[in-house]
Amino acid sequence: MAIALALIVAIAVVDIGIGTSVHLGPLLVIAPTLTASFAGPRLTAVVGALAEAALLIIAIFHGGLTTTNHVAQLIALAVLSALVVFVCYVRERHARELSRLRSVAEMAQRAFQASSPDALLQEIHRDLLVHTCEQLTDDAAFLIIERTPSRHPHRPHLVSQADGSPSF
């Protein structure tokens, strides 16, 4: 973020310093774009807003906010910043989905590698504990597994001990 802020300040100072002959304001779009490469949508939006504020300051020093050139630059920067924030949001959402899918794929792979139904149930129990940060009691895990339809012909119920407790 420090690099993006330094870019905003440098571009604004140089643009104000060199006068109206060269317009560097459009370069401010670099800051939110760069930020999106390593940060989330919120931080990218903040940097985009700061770039927009810097462009407003530049416009005030170079003829006011009502010139066609400055209005076009402000609109373009706002639209591009919003687009970059949206792309960043979509990227993060896809990363979360991919993480969930990897977790399911790993569990499915372990299920196919399980040597017996008991080993599979132990794997499921461990996965439930991991996904609930070990806040899941054995009774709750048993209820979750018990309510999951069983397709194993010799194991219609998970209760195998004489006192009725689950066998994990």
N, C-alpha and C positions, 0 to 999 in steps of 0.2 A: 504494500500500500504506500510505503514511503516513496517508491519510485514514481508511482502515479501522481502523488501529491507534488513531488518535485517537478514533474513534467508540467502540471497545471500552472504552478507558480512561475516556472521558467518561461513557458509560452506566453503567459499573460504579461509578465514584466517586459519581455523582449518586444511583444506586439505593441504595447503602450509606448515603449521607448523609441521604436523606429518610426513611429508616425503612421499616417494613413496611406502611404505609398504601397506597402505590402501588408496583406491580411494574413496573419498567422492563426487567427481564431479557429478556423476549421481543423487545425491540427490537434485541438483539445479532445477530439474524438479518440485519440490514441489512449488517453488515460483510462476511460471505462473499458475499452477493448482489451487493453493490457491487464487490467484488474480481473476481468472475466476469465483470463487464462489460469489464474491461480486462486481465485476467491469465489464465494457464493454469490447468489443474486442480490442479497441485501447490501453487502459491501460494494458490489458493482453499482448498484443504484445510488449509494451514497457518493461514490466517486463521480458518477454521471451528473448528479445534482451539483457537486462542487465545480465540475467543469462548466456546467451551465451558468453557475454564479460568476465564474471567472469571465465567461463570454459576455455576460451582462455588464460587468465592470469595464471590459474592453470597449463595448458598445457605447457606454456613457462617455468614455474618454475620446472616442472617435466619431463624434457627430450625433450621438443620441440613439435612443432605442427605436425611433420611428423610421430610420432609413431602411430601404428595401433590402439592402445587402445584409444588414445586421438582423433583420427579422428572419430572412431566409436562413442565415447561419444558426440562429437560435432554434428555429423549428427543426432544421436538419440535425443539429446536435441532440435535441430532445428525442427525435424519432430514432436516431441511431442508438442512443443510450438505452431507450426502452427496448429496442430489438435485441441488443446485447444482453440485457437483463433477462429477457424472455428465453433466449438461447441458453443462458447460464442456468435458469430454472429447469428447463427441459433436460439439460445434461445431468443435473443433480438428481432429478426424478428417475431418469433412466439408470443412473448408477445405483440408486436404492433398489430398483426393481431387479437389476442384475445381481446385486448382493443377495436378495431373497431367493432368486432362482438358483444361485450357486449353492445356497444352504440346502434347498430342497434336493438338488442334484446330488450333493454329497450324501445326504441322508438316504436317498434312493440307492445310491451305489453301495453304501454300507448294508442296506437291506438285502440286496442281491448277494452280497458276500457273506451274509450271516450263515453260520453253520447249522443253526437250529432255530425253531420258533422262540425258544427261551433267550437265545443270544440276540435275536431281533428285538424282543421286548426290552431287553436290557439297553440296547442301543437307543430305542425310542425313549425310554425313561431318561437316559443321559441327555438326549437332545432336548427333551422337555425341560430338564433342569437348567441346561445352558441357556435356552431361550427365555426362561423366566428368571434368570440371574439367581438360580438356586433358591428361589422363594416358593417353589412348588413342593408341597408335602407329598409323601408317598401315597396318601389317600386320594389326593387330588389327581395325581398322575394315574392312579389306578382307575379312577372314574373316567378320565379322558380316554384312556386306552380301552376300558370296558365298553364305552359308548361308541367306539369306533367299530364298524362292522367287521367281523372276523370271517375270513375266507378259508381258514384252516379247518379241514374236516374233523380232525381229532382234537381240536382245541376250541370248542364253542364258547367256553368261559375261561377266564384266567385264574379262577380260584382253584388251587390245588392242595392247599394245606387243610388239615382237619378242622382248624378253628375258623376257616373261612377267609383268611387273610391272603392277599395276593402273593404270588411267588415271583419275586424279582431276583 
